[in-house]
Amino acid sequence: MKHLLLIHADEEAWEGLDEGERLMALGEVAPLLRDLRARRQLLGLGQLQPTATATTVRVREGRTLVTDGPYAETKEQLGGYWLVSCQPEQATEIARAIAPRRVPGGVEVRALVER
């Protein structure tokens, strides 16, 4: 079963960390990354550009509206994702391991619809 782990964090707090703190945070998940890659369970991952670079496109009553910025204004923004192939329990454990610790945030675990 495939799961998308959506990593949400306070973007301003993340940017407020110094480079060393950010590298330490990313380094903490390196062993998990190696393990998932070795078992071919990591299907993809990525970090998103800041929300200031976002564009939102909506279609209402046949009209397209394009606006600068993220879909919704919240305290925590979508900052990255991991796509994994595993059982639901393991997806939750992976999310626990990658959840932001140095800034407010969380990981949303969503199973993919596979047809």
Secondary structure, DSSP 8 states (H G I E B T S, - for coil): -EEEEEEEE-HHHHHHS-HHHHHHHHHTTHHHHHHHHHTT-EEEEEE---GGG-EEEEEETTEEEEEES-SS--SSEEEEEEEEES-HHHHHHHHHHHS-SSSSEEEEEEE----
